[in-house]
Amino acid sequence: MTEIPTQPSPWIIGVGNPMRGDDGVGAAVAAQLRADNIEAFDFDGDGAELMEMWAHQGQVILIDAAVSGAPLGTVHRFDANSDVLPRNFFRHSSHQFGVAEAVEMARVLDRLPRNLIIYAIEGHNFNLGAPLSKDVELAVLDTVDRIKADIAP
């Protein structure tokens, strides 16, 4: 794996696979941020790689799809430095070692970024080739606004 340089805060990562319906919400938020001239990255690897990505970053914001039973498009926000992530939120990852596992493993190893915010957007349709659900599309813009507020000086 190539070494990732330290990025001036914030390091924004959209997690998920855009070819799997609502699982692509992280990539959709990252794309919208880039369209607004805010640097953001797409990521569809496993949690071990994710831990490596944020290893030397001060502030990290992750965006991923969630399934908790809340209404479609609900935006959940977690401060991973003080909140334990509910594992069942991220159960539609294509990897066994996903966001929740990466965060909790990093917590145990004392490798969490100094500031780690996670946005989990409630999805429903994770079928291969499906588009984002309409309510999830609407949540993309809401999440972008929330992230802009998080990173405002």
Beta strands, then each sheet from edge to edge (+ up, - down):
strand 1: 11-15
strand 2: 41-43
strand 3: 59-66
strand 4: 75-79
strand 5: 115-122
sheet 1: 2+ 1+ 3+ 5+ 4-
end
